[in-house]
Amino acid sequence: MDVGCYHPKKFSNTYMLYKKGWSGINIDMEEDKITLFDMVRPRDLNVLSPISDKEEEVTLYRYSKYGLGSTIDKKNCL
């Protein structure tokens, strides 16, 4: 399981397992990242969702189009 999965190949430890025939679960709250996982790693279950202890609608705040550090907490935005 890779939570906050970022990229299907780049800097990915789980990609090494995928290449050996494994499959797993990748979770990220950014749609473009999950879309890329769906294209590159179709054997995996790729889930578009933030992780929280609450069930509610949230707003995603991104620092860049395909980067690190997205948040659902507005006070943590730059």
C-alpha distances in whole Angstrom, upper triangle without the diagonal:
4,6,10,9,13,14,13,15,16,15,12,11,8,11,13,11,12,15,16,15,11,9,6,5,6,8,11,15,17,18,19,15,14,17,17,13,15,18,16,13,15,13,10,9,10,11,13,14,14,13,16,18,20,21,23,23,23,24,22,24,23,25,25,24,21,20,18,19,19,20,21,24,27,28,26,27,29
4,6,5,9,10,10,12,13,12,9,9,7,10,13,12,12,15,16,16,13,11,8,6,5,6,9,12,14,15,16,13,12,15,14,11,14,17,15,13,15,14,11,10,10,10,12,12,13,12,15,18,20,21,22,22,21,22,19,21,20,21,21,20,17,16,15,16,16,17,19,21,24,26,23,24,26
4,5,9,11,12,15,15,14,12,12,11,14,16,16,16,19,20,20,17,14,11,8,6,5,6,9,12,14,15,12,11,15,15,13,15,18,17,15,17,17,13,12,10,9,10,10,9,8,12,15,17,17,19,19,18,18,16,18,17,19,19,19,16,15,13,13,13,14,15,17,21,22,19,20,23
4,6,9,11,14,13,12,11,13,12,14,17,17,17,20,22,22,19,16,13,11,8,6,5,7,9,12,13,10,10,14,14,12,15,17,16,15,18,18,15,14,11,10,10,10,9,9,12,16,18,18,19,18,16,16,13,14,13,15,15,15,12,11,9,10,10,11,13,15,18,20,17,17,20
4,6,7,10,10,10,8,10,9,11,14,14,13,16,18,18,16,14,11,9,6,6,6,9,10,12,12,8,8,12,11,9,12,14,13,12,15,15,12,12,9,10,10,11,11,12,16,19,21,21,22,21,19,19,16,17,15,16,16,15,12,11,10,12,12,14,16,19,21,23,20,20,22
4,7,9,8,9,8,11,11,12,15,16,15,17,20,20,19,17,15,13,9,9,7,10,9,11,10,6,9,11,10,9,13,14,13,13,16,17,14,15,12,12,12,13,13,14,18,21,23,23,23,22,19,18,15,15,13,14,13,12,8,8,7,10,10,13,16,19,20,22,19,19,20
4,6,6,7,7,10,10,9,13,14,13,15,18,18,17,15,14,13,10,11,10,12,11,12,10,7,9,10,8,7,11,11,10,10,14,15,13,14,12,13,13,15,16,18,21,25,26,26,26,24,22,22,18,18,16,16,14,13,9,10,10,13,14,17,20,22,24,26,23,22,23
4,6,8,7,9,8,6,10,11,10,11,14,14,14,12,12,11,9,11,11,14,13,13,12,8,9,10,7,5,9,9,7,7,10,12,10,12,10,13,14,16,18,19,23,26,27,27,27,26,25,24,21,22,19,20,18,16,13,13,14,17,17,20,22,25,27,29,26,25,27
4,6,5,8,8,6,8,11,10,10,13,14,14,14,14,14,12,15,15,18,16,17,14,11,13,13,10,9,12,12,8,9,13,14,13,15,14,17,18,20,21,22,26,29,30,30,31,30,28,27,24,24,21,21,19,18,14,14,15,18,19,22,25,28,29,31,28,27,28
4,5,9,10,8,11,13,13,13,16,18,17,17,17,17,14,16,15,18,16,17,15,12,14,15,12,11,15,14,12,13,16,18,16,18,16,18,19,21,21,22,26,29,31,31,31,30,28,26,23,23,19,19,17,16,12,12,13,16,18,21,24,26,28,29,26,25,25
4,7,9,9,10,13,13,14,17,18,17,17,16,17,14,16,15,18,17,19,17,14,16,18,15,14,17,17,14,15,18,19,17,19,17,19,20,21,21,21,25,28,30,30,31,30,28,27,23,23,20,19,18,18,14,13,12,15,17,20,24,25,27,28,25,24,25
4,5,5,7,9,10,11,14,15,14,13,13,13,11,13,14,17,17,18,17,13,14,16,13,12,15,16,13,12,16,16,14,16,14,17,18,19,19,20,23,26,28,29,29,29,27,26,23,23,21,21,20,19,15,14,14,16,18,21,23,26,28,29,26,26,26
4,5,6,7,9,11,12,14,12,12,12,13,12,14,16,19,20,21,20,16,17,19,16,14,17,18,15,13,17,16,14,16,16,18,20,21,21,20,24,26,29,29,31,31,29,29,26,26,24,24,23,23,19,18,17,19,21,23,25,28,30,31,28,28,29
4,5,5,6,9,10,11,9,9,8,10,9,12,14,18,18,19,19,15,15,17,15,12,14,16,13,11,14,13,10,13,13,15,17,19,19,19,22,25,27,28,29,29,28,28,25,26,24,25,24,23,19,19,18,20,21,23,25,27,30,31,28,29,30
4,5,5,6,9,10,9,9,10,12,11,14,16,19,19,19,18,14,14,16,13,11,13,13,10,9,12,12,10,13,13,16,18,20,21,22,25,28,30,30,31,31,29,29,26,27,25,25,24,22,18,18,18,21,22,24,27,29,32,33,30,30,31
4,5,5,7,9,9,10,12,14,14,17,19,23,22,23,22,18,18,20,17,14,17,17,13,12,15,14,13,16,17,20,22,24,25,24,28,30,33,33,34,34,33,33,29,30,28,28,27,26,22,21,21,24,25,27,30,32,35,36,33,33,34
4,5,5,7,5,8,9,12,13,16,19,23,23,23,22,19,18,20,18,14,16,17,14,11,14,12,11,14,15,18,21,23,24,23,27,29,31,31,33,33,32,33,30,31,29,30,28,27,23,23,23,25,26,28,30,33,35,37,33,34,35
4,5,5,5,6,8,11,12,15,18,21,21,21,20,17,16,17,15,12,13,14,10,8,10,9,8,12,13,16,19,22,23,23,27,29,31,31,32,32,31,31,29,30,28,29,27,26,22,23,22,25,25,27,29,32,35,37,33,34,35
4,5,7,9,12,15,15,19,21,24,24,23,22,19,18,19,16,14,15,15,11,10,12,11,12,15,16,20,22,25,26,27,30,33,35,34,36,35,34,34,31,32,30,31,29,27,24,24,24,27,28,30,32,35,38,39,36,36,37
4,6,9,12,15,17,20,23,26,26,26,25,22,21,22,20,17,18,18,15,12,14,12,13,17,18,22,25,27,28,28,31,33,36,35,37,37,36,37,34,35,33,34,32,31,27,27,27,29,30,32,34,37,40,41,38,38,40
4,7,10,14,15,19,22,25,26,25,24,21,20,21,19,16,16,16,14,11,12,9,11,14,16,20,23,25,27,27,30,32,34,34,36,35,35,36,33,35,33,34,32,31,27,28,28,30,30,32,34,37,39,41,38,39,40
4,7,11,13,16,19,23,24,23,23,20,18,20,18,15,15,16,14,11,12,8,9,12,14,17,21,22,24,24,27,29,31,31,33,33,32,33,31,32,31,32,31,29,26,26,26,28,28,30,31,34,37,39,36,36,38
4,7,10,13,16,20,21,20,20,17,15,17,16,12,12,14,12,8,9,6,5,8,10,14,17,19,21,21,24,26,28,27,29,29,29,30,28,30,28,30,29,27,24,24,24,26,25,27,28,31,34,36,33,34,36
4,7,10,13,17,18,18,19,16,13,16,15,11,12,15,13,10,10,8,5,6,8,11,14,16,17,17,20,22,24,24,26,26,26,27,25,27,26,27,27,25,22,22,21,23,23,24,25,28,31,33,30,31,33
4,7,10,13,15,15,16,13,11,14,14,10,11,14,14,10,11,9,6,5,6,7,11,12,14,13,17,19,21,20,22,22,22,23,21,23,23,25,24,23,20,20,19,20,20,21,21,24,27,29,27,28,30
4,7,10,12,12,13,10,8,11,11,8,10,13,12,10,11,11,7,6,5,6,9,10,12,12,15,18,20,19,21,20,20,20,18,20,19,21,21,19,16,16,16,17,16,17,19,22,24,27,24,24,27
4,7,9,10,12,9,8,11,12,10,11,15,15,13,14,14,10,9,6,5,6,7,8,8,12,15,16,16,17,17,16,17,15,17,16,19,19,17,15,15,14,15,13,14,15,18,21,23,21,21,24
4,6,8,9,7,7,10,11,10,12,15,15,14,15,17,13,11,8,7,5,6,6,8,12,16,16,16,16,15,14,14,11,13,13,15,15,14,12,12,11,12,10,11,12,15,18,20,18,18,20
4,6,9,8,8,11,13,12,14,17,18,17,18,19,16,14,11,8,5,5,5,8,11,15,15,14,14,12,10,10,8,10,10,13,14,13,12,12,11,11,8,9,9,13,15,18,16,16,18
4,6,6,7,9,10,11,13,15,16,16,17,19,17,15,11,10,7,8,9,12,15,19,18,17,16,14,12,11,8,10,9,12,11,9,8,10,10,11,8,10,11,15,16,19,17,16,18
4,5,5,6,9,10,10,12,14,15,15,18,16,14,10,9,6,9,11,14,17,21,20,19,18,15,14,13,11,13,12,15,13,11,10,12,14,15,12,14,14,18,19,22,20,19,21
4,6,5,6,9,10,11,12,14,15,18,16,15,12,12,9,12,14,17,20,24,24,22,21,19,17,16,13,14,12,14,12,9,8,11,13,15,13,15,16,20,21,24,21,20,21
4,5,5,6,9,10,11,12,13,16,14,13,10,10,9,11,13,15,19,22,23,22,21,19,18,17,14,15,13,14,12,10,7,10,11,13,12,14,16,19,21,23,21,20,21
4,5,5,6,9,10,10,11,13,11,10,6,7,6,10,12,14,18,21,22,20,20,18,18,17,15,16,15,17,16,13,11,13,14,16,14,16,17,21,22,25,23,22,24
4,5,5,6,9,10,10,13,12,12,8,10,9,13,15,18,21,25,25,23,23,20,20,19,16,18,17,19,17,14,12,15,16,18,17,19,20,23,25,28,26,24,26
4,5,5,6,8,10,13,12,12,10,12,11,15,17,19,23,26,27,26,25,23,22,21,18,20,17,19,16,13,11,13,15,18,17,20,21,25,26,29,26,25,26
4,5,5,5,7,10,8,9,7,9,10,14,16,18,21,25,25,24,25,23,22,22,19,21,19,20,18,16,13,15,16,18,17,20,21,25,27,29,27,26,27
4,6,6,5,8,8,8,6,9,11,14,17,19,23,26,26,25,25,23,23,23,21,23,21,23,21,18,16,18,19,21,20,22,23,27,28,31,29,28,30
4,6,6,10,10,12,10,13,14,18,20,23,26,29,30,28,28,26,26,25,23,24,22,24,21,18,16,19,20,23,22,24,26,29,31,33,31,30,31
4,6,9,9,12,11,14,15,19,21,23,27,30,31,29,30,28,27,27,24,25,23,24,22,19,16,18,20,22,22,25,26,30,31,34,31,30,31
4,6,6,9,9,12,14,18,20,21,25,28,29,28,29,27,27,27,24,26,24,25,23,21,18,19,20,23,22,25,26,29,32,34,31,31,32
4,5,8,8,12,14,18,21,22,25,28,29,27,28,27,27,27,25,27,26,28,26,23,20,22,23,25,24,26,27,31,33,35,33,33,34
4,7,9,13,16,19,21,22,25,28,29,28,29,28,29,29,27,29,28,30,28,26,23,24,25,27,26,28,29,32,34,37,34,34,36
4,6,9,13,15,18,18,22,24,25,24,26,25,25,26,24,26,25,27,26,23,21,22,22,23,23,24,25,28,31,33,31,31,33
4,6,10,12,15,16,19,21,22,21,22,22,22,23,22,24,24,26,25,23,20,22,21,23,21,22,23,26,29,31,29,29,32
4,7,10,12,14,17,20,21,19,20,20,19,20,18,21,20,22,21,19,17,18,18,19,18,19,20,23,26,28,26,26,28
4,6,9,11,14,17,17,16,16,16,16,17,16,18,18,21,21,19,17,18,18,18,16,17,17,20,23,26,24,24,26
4,7,10,13,16,16,14,14,13,13,14,12,15,15,18,18,16,15,16,16,16,14,14,14,18,20,23,21,21,24
4,6,9,12,12,11,11,10,10,12,10,14,15,18,18,17,16,17,16,15,12,12,11,15,17,20,19,19,22
4,6,10,10,10,10,10,9,10,9,12,13,16,17,17,16,16,14,13,10,9,8,11,14,17,15,16,19
4,7,9,9,11,12,11,13,12,15,16,19,20,20,19,18,16,14,12,11,10,12,16,18,16,18,21
4,5,7,9,11,10,13,13,16,18,20,22,23,22,21,18,16,14,12,10,12,15,17,16,18,22
4,7,10,12,13,16,17,19,21,24,26,26,25,24,22,19,18,15,13,14,18,19,18,21,24
4,6,9,10,14,15,18,21,24,26,26,26,25,23,20,18,15,12,14,17,18,19,21,24
4,7,9,13,15,18,21,24,26,26,25,25,24,21,19,16,13,15,18,20,20,22,26
4,6,10,13,16,19,22,24,24,24,24,23,21,18,15,11,13,15,18,19,20,23
4,7,10,13,16,20,21,21,22,22,21,19,16,13,10,12,14,17,18,18,22
4,7,10,13,16,18,18,19,19,18,16,12,10,6,9,10,14,14,14,18
4,7,10,13,15,15,17,17,16,14,11,8,6,8,8,12,13,12,15
4,6,10,12,12,13,13,13,11,7,6,5,8,9,12,11,10,13
4,7,9,10,12,12,11,9,6,5,6,8,7,10,9,7,10
4,5,7,9,8,8,7,5,7,9,10,10,12,10,8,9
4,7,9,7,7,7,6,9,11,12,11,13,10,8,7
4,6,5,8,9,8,11,14,16,15,17,14,11,11
4,6,9,11,10,13,15,17,17,19,17,14,14
4,7,10,9,13,16,18,18,20,18,16,16
4,7,8,11,15,17,17,19,15,14,14
4,6,9,13,15,16,17,13,12,13
4,6,10,11,12,13,10,9,10
4,7,9,10,12,9,8,10
4,5,7,9,7,7,11
4,6,9,8,9,13
4,6,6,7,11
4,5,5,9
4,6,8
4,7
4
